Structures are given as C-alpha cells and as structure tokens.
C-alpha cells in the first residue's frame, strides 16, 4: 500500500493545508448577464419539458397549452441562450479595457489541447441537440397553429 506523503513548507504547516495561488483568471461566464441568461434558459427549458409531458399524458385539453409549449417558452429559451454569449462578450470587453495586454485580440481555439477539444465537442453536440429540438418544436408549433383547437378555440373566439 502506498503511503501518502505531504510536503512540509518550512513554517510548520503542510503544503496540502495551504491555499496555493492559481494564475487562472475567472471564467468569462461569471458575470451577471450570463447568469441571468442561464437562469432564463433553464427555467424556460424546464417549463417546456413539463408542459410537453402534460401534453403527452393528455391530462388536460387547454387550448393555450400549445401556445406556451411551442411558441412563448421557446422564445424565452432562445433569448436566455443568446444572453449567455452576450454577457461573455461584455465581460471580455470589460477585461480587455482594464488590461489590454493580458487578453488577446481574438480568442484562441487550439484543438490539440484535450480540454479545449472536449469543450468544443461538448458545445458542438449540445448545439446539434438544440437545433434538433428547435426543428421538432418549430414543426409542432406549425402543426398546432394549423389545428382546429388553435383556430376554433384559441384564435377565433
């Protein structure tokens, strides 16, 4: 069995007890605008899934359910998702004004770095899933807007 060896820093404390400084800056996501966008996107996605489940189970026949499920909440989802990179861009510009030499003019995308490659592939996969869900939701919105329920009970009452 291997022994756990901790380095002594000379001041009577072990290195594992000390907080080691890191040179990493805070992520660009950590700003108010991006957090609000993420909260809006999460809340609307949760609402969409909940209302979609209600529609699948058929427990209610409310004519306005489809409007919220396929039109209103997806609009909020898209708005929240757009706020996230806008907040990141705002934060990047703010940091660039404070210390122009620390931040490059353009972001670096080095796919040879395993961490960045994983992040890029995750982003690409989630984008694909989002586009698939958007296509499905758009078709369902079109289908709902052409239905008798929408025309007879929602639109022309």
Beta strands, then each sheet from edge to edge (+ up, - down):
end
